Amino acid sequence: MKKGEIDSLSVRVPAEWEPYDSVMVAWPHQSTDWAPMLDEVEECYINMVRGIVACGLRVLVVTPYPGHVRSILSDVNTERLLIFSCDTNDTWTRDYGVISAYDKNGAPIAIDFRFDGWGLKFASNYDNLVTLRMFEKGLLTRNYVSRLDYTFEGGSMEVDGAGTMLSTSHCLMALNRNGYRSVEDLECYFRDSLGIKRLLLLEHGHLEGDDTDSHIDTLARFAPCDTILYVKCYDTSDSHYRELAMMEEELKAFRTAAGDPYNLVGLPLPDAVYDDDGYRLPATYANFLITPGYVLMPTYRQPGNDLLAKQMIQVAFPDREVVGIDCMALIKQHGSLHCATMQLPEGIIKV
């Protein structure tokens, strides 16, 4: 396969619960929005890396300061740590990292979409080029496909590994990304670029403080056995109640490829978390990372809600241990655990 070419009839994007061996993160630094709280967020990233390594995975850290990262992660097994020196604007690798797929022979494909800071809201000149820089430096598989003519973020895509993609119309049809496109246009594009056979679009669902225009990984996630875990607001007085209730009705109406309703698990919406200026932050338990042996889930120092969410996620993933990671630092910049990570199947990275 040559750079820029892809056989759309045979490509398959794997579900997150399928095997993979590495997770990509980008380290916070003084030139990012993390500068005022760098010590606090670095502690969170240290815990994330340790948690990922404890899952038996390798961690790829992207950073313009490799020496600092090696020093601060000196206790991490060097065989499990790969550092790539590259300029970054921010740390949300879910949205600018490699989109992984497989060709008809099962070989990994690294697909690189354009990232524009969630619709030109934030600077992204460095982040947009991270995947390309990885390819140019020989870090990625030769099966690299450039889609830099199309704006698309990994957090806006949820797949079941069998050709169904779940997303939100608010994000995919945003005028500040690719301009208005019909649902038919979207279906054709993702069929041709990612081999998607079915596109399920939510019209409702939004969290206050969300900069992404309703990324699906903040709202609803696929799990094995035709299950969808989603954010449910149980408090009728909460400002999210109506919008999330309408989203729930949409999810109830969705059908699997076989024509059956999905098994729905309503994760609790965390109690309101606010920033220093009194604005609500988009805390969500849906922003978990599924690894081959574990599910790493964000926690928000809310013992009751944290435990309930963990128990619900455990039901959906009975073959994995659910482990909580304190993400109060991450949520202060309007993201969480899944937003800060990107899984990479075996063969994507050449080492």
C-alpha positions in Angstrom: 0.0 0.0 0.0 1.4 3.4 -1.0 1.1 6.5 1.1 -2.3 8.0 0.6 -3.9 4.9 -0.8 -6.4 2.6 0.9 -8.7 -0.3 -0.2 -11.9 0.8 1.4 -13.6 -2.5 0.7 -11.3 -4.4 3.0 -10.3 -2.0 5.7 -11.6 -2.6 9.3 -11.3 -0.4 12.3 -11.0 -2.6 15.4 -13.1 -2.3 18.6 -11.2 -0.9 21.5 -11.6 -4.2 23.4 -9.6 -6.1 20.7 -5.9 -6.8 21.4 -3.3 -4.0 21.2 0.1 -3.5 22.7 0.7 0.2 23.1 -0.9 3.5 24.3 0.0 6.9 23.0 0.0 9.9 25.4 1.5 13.5 25.0 3.2 15.0 28.0 2.0 18.3 29.4 4.6 21.2 29.4 5.0 24.9 30.0 3.8 25.9 26.5 0.5 24.2 26.9 -2.7 25.3 28.8 -1.4 23.1 31.6 1.3 25.6 32.6 -0.6 27.1 35.6 -1.1 23.6 37.1 1.8 21.7 35.7 2.8 19.8 38.9 -0.7 18.6 39.5 -1.3 17.4 36.0 2.1 15.7 35.7 1.2 13.7 38.8 -1.9 12.6 37.0 0.1 11.6 33.9 2.6 9.7 36.0 -0.3 7.7 37.5 -1.8 7.1 34.0 1.5 5.8 32.6 2.0 3.5 35.6 -1.5 2.2 35.3 -1.1 1.5 31.6 2.2 -0.2 32.1 0.6 -2.3 34.9 -1.8 -3.5 32.3 1.2 -5.0 30.4 1.2 -2.4 27.7 3.9 -0.2 26.3 3.5 3.6 26.5 4.5 5.9 23.7 5.1 9.4 25.1 5.2 12.4 22.7 7.0 15.4 24.1 9.3 18.3 23.1 11.2 17.6 26.3 12.3 14.0 26.2 15.0 14.4 28.9 12.5 15.7 31.4 10.0 12.9 30.7 12.7 10.2 31.1 13.7 11.8 34.4 10.2 12.0 35.8 9.4 8.5 34.7 12.7 7.0 35.8 10.9 4.3 37.8 9.0 3.0 34.8 10.4 -0.1 33.1 12.3 1.2 30.1 11.2 -1.7 28.0 7.6 -0.4 28.4 8.5 3.2 27.6 9.1 4.8 24.2 9.6 8.5 24.0 9.2 10.4 20.7 10.5 14.0 20.6 8.1 16.3 18.8 6.5 19.7 19.3 2.9 19.7 20.7 0.2 22.3 21.4 -1.7 20.1 23.9 -2.1 16.6 25.2 -5.3 15.2 23.8 -3.9 12.4 21.7 -7.3 10.7 21.3 -8.1 13.5 18.8 -4.8 13.9 16.9 -3.2 10.5 17.3 -3.1 7.6 14.8 -6.5 6.1 13.8 -5.6 2.4 13.5 -7.2 -0.1 11.1 -6.4 -3.4 9.4 -6.3 -4.3 5.8 -7.7 -7.5 4.3 -4.6 -9.4 5.3 -4.8 -8.3 8.9 -1.8 -5.9 8.5 -2.1 -2.6 10.5 -2.8 0.7 8.8 -2.0 4.1 10.3 -4.6 6.6 9.2 -3.9 10.3 9.7 -6.8 12.8 9.7 -6.6 16.6 10.0 -6.9 18.0 13.5 -7.9 21.7 13.7 -8.3 22.3 17.4 -12.0 21.2 17.5 -13.2 23.5 14.9 -10.5 26.2 15.1 -11.1 26.9 18.8 -7.5 26.3 19.9 -4.0 26.3 18.3 -3.2 22.9 16.6 -0.4 23.6 14.2 1.9 21.1 16.0 -0.6 18.6 17.1 -2.0 18.2 13.5 1.5 17.1 12.4 2.4 14.6 15.1 1.3 11.5 13.3 3.0 12.6 10.1 6.2 13.4 12.0 6.1 9.9 13.5 5.8 8.4 10.0 8.6 10.6 8.6 10.9 9.5 11.4 10.2 5.9 10.7 8.3 5.2 13.9 5.1 4.1 12.2 4.2 1.2 9.8 4.9 1.9 6.1 1.1 1.4 5.7 0.5 5.1 6.4 -2.6 6.7 4.8 -2.9 10.5 4.8 -6.4 11.9 5.2 -5.1 15.4 6.1 -7.7 16.9 3.8 -10.5 16.0 6.2 -11.0 17.1 9.8 -11.8 14.2 12.1 -11.0 13.4 15.7 -10.7 10.0 17.3 -12.9 11.1 20.2 -15.8 11.5 17.8 -15.7 7.9 16.7 -16.9 4.8 18.6 -16.8 1.5 16.7 -17.8 -2.1 17.4 -15.2 -3.7 15.2 -17.8 -5.2 12.9 -18.5 -2.1 10.7 -20.8 0.0 12.9 -19.8 3.5 14.0 -21.5 5.6 16.6 -21.1 9.4 16.7 -22.9 12.6 17.0 -24.3 14.9 14.3 -23.4 18.0 16.3 -19.7 17.2 15.8 -19.5 15.4 12.5 -21.7 18.0 10.7 -20.2 21.1 12.4 -19.7 24.0 10.1 -16.4 24.8 11.7 -14.8 21.5 10.6 -15.7 20.2 7.2 -18.7 22.4 6.5 -22.2 21.1 6.3 -22.5 17.5 4.9 -25.6 15.4 4.6 -25.9 12.1 6.5 -25.6 10.4 3.1 -22.3 12.3 2.5 -21.0 11.2 5.9 -21.9 7.6 5.3 -20.1 7.6 2.0 -17.1 9.2 3.3 -16.6 6.9 6.3 -17.3 3.9 4.2 -14.6 4.9 1.7 -12.1 6.1 4.4 -12.6 3.6 7.2 -14.7 0.8 5.8 -17.7 1.8 8.0 -20.9 -0.1 7.0 -23.4 1.5 9.3 -23.3 5.0 10.8 -25.5 5.7 13.9 -25.7 9.4 14.6 -27.0 10.9 17.9 -28.9 14.2 17.5 -28.9 14.8 21.3 -26.4 14.7 24.1 -24.1 17.4 25.4 -22.1 18.1 28.6 -21.6 21.6 29.9 -18.0 22.7 29.5 -17.4 20.4 26.5 -15.2 22.0 23.9 -15.4 19.2 21.4 -19.0 19.7 20.1 -20.3 16.5 21.8 -17.6 13.9 21.2 -19.1 10.5 21.5 -16.5 9.3 24.0 -17.9 11.7 26.6 -21.5 10.3 26.0 -21.8 6.7 24.9 -19.4 3.8 24.3 -19.7 0.4 22.7 -19.0 -2.8 24.7 -19.0 -6.5 23.8 -22.3 -8.4 23.3 -24.1 -5.5 21.6 -23.9 -3.3 24.7 -23.7 0.5 24.9 -22.7 2.3 28.1 -24.0 5.8 28.2 -24.2 8.8 30.4 -27.5 9.0 32.2 -28.7 11.9 34.4 -30.8 10.6 37.3 -31.4 14.1 38.8 -34.4 15.8 37.2 -33.3 19.2 38.5 -29.9 18.9 36.7 -29.4 21.1 33.7 -28.4 18.0 31.7 -31.5 16.0 32.4 -33.6 16.8 29.4 -30.8 16.6 26.8 -29.5 13.3 28.1 -33.0 11.8 28.4 -33.5 12.6 24.7 -30.2 10.9 23.9 -31.3 7.9 25.9 -34.5 7.6 23.8 -32.4 7.7 20.6 -30.2 4.9 21.9 -33.2 2.8 22.7 -34.3 3.2 19.1 -31.0 2.2 17.6 -30.7 -1.4 16.3 -27.8 -3.7 15.9 -26.8 -5.0 12.4 -29.0 -8.0 13.2 -32.0 -5.8 13.9 -32.0 -6.2 17.7 -32.1 -3.4 20.3 -28.8 -2.7 22.1 -28.2 -3.7 25.7 -28.1 -0.3 27.5 -26.2 0.5 30.7 -26.8 4.0 32.1 -23.7 5.3 33.8 -24.4 7.9 36.5 -23.5 11.5 35.6 -21.0 12.7 38.2 -22.1 15.4 40.6 -21.3 18.8 39.2 -17.6 19.8 39.1 -16.7 23.5 38.6 -13.6 25.4 37.7 -12.2 28.3 39.7 -14.5 30.7 37.8 -17.6 28.8 38.6 -18.1 27.2 35.2 -19.2 23.5 35.1 -16.7 21.0 33.8 -17.6 18.0 31.6 -17.0 15.2 34.0 -18.1 11.8 32.7 -17.5 8.2 33.4 -18.0 7.2 29.7 -14.4 8.4 29.1 -12.8 5.1 30.1 -10.0 3.3 28.3 -10.5 -0.4 27.4 -7.3 -2.4 27.5 -6.8 -6.1 26.8 -6.9 -7.1 30.4 -8.3 -4.1 32.3 -10.6 -1.1 31.9 -9.1 2.1 33.2 -11.9 4.5 34.3 -11.8 8.1 35.4 -12.7 8.9 39.0 -13.7 12.3 40.4 -13.3 12.0 44.2 -17.0 11.1 44.5 -17.0 7.8 46.3 -20.6 6.9 45.7 -20.7 7.8 42.0 -17.2 6.4 41.4 -18.1 3.0 42.9 -21.5 2.8 41.1 -19.9 3.6 37.7 -17.1 1.1 38.4 -19.7 -1.6 39.2 -21.7 -0.9 36.0 -18.6 -0.9 33.8 -17.5 -4.2 35.4 -20.8 -5.8 34.4 -20.2 -4.8 30.7 -16.6 -6.2 30.9 -16.7 -9.3 33.1 -13.4 -10.6 31.7 -11.4 -7.4 32.7 -10.5 -5.8 36.0 -11.8 -2.2 36.3 -9.3 0.2 37.8 -10.0 3.8 38.7 -7.6 6.7 38.0 -8.1 10.1 39.6 -8.8 12.5 36.8 -9.7 15.6 38.7 -6.6 17.3 37.2 -7.5 16.3 33.6 -11.1 17.6 33.9 -9.8 21.1 34.7 -8.8 21.4 31.1 -12.2 19.9 29.9 -11.0 16.4 29.1 -10.5 13.0 30.8 -8.7 9.7 30.6 -9.9 8.5 27.2 -9.3 11.9 25.7 -5.7 11.8 26.8 -4.9 8.3 25.4 -4.9 6.5 22.0 -4.5 2.7 21.7 -2.1 1.4 19.0 -2.3 -2.2 17.8 0.7 -4.4 17.4 2.6 -3.5 14.3 1.6 0.1 14.1 4.9 1.2 15.9 8.2 -0.1 14.5 10.7 -0.6 17.2 
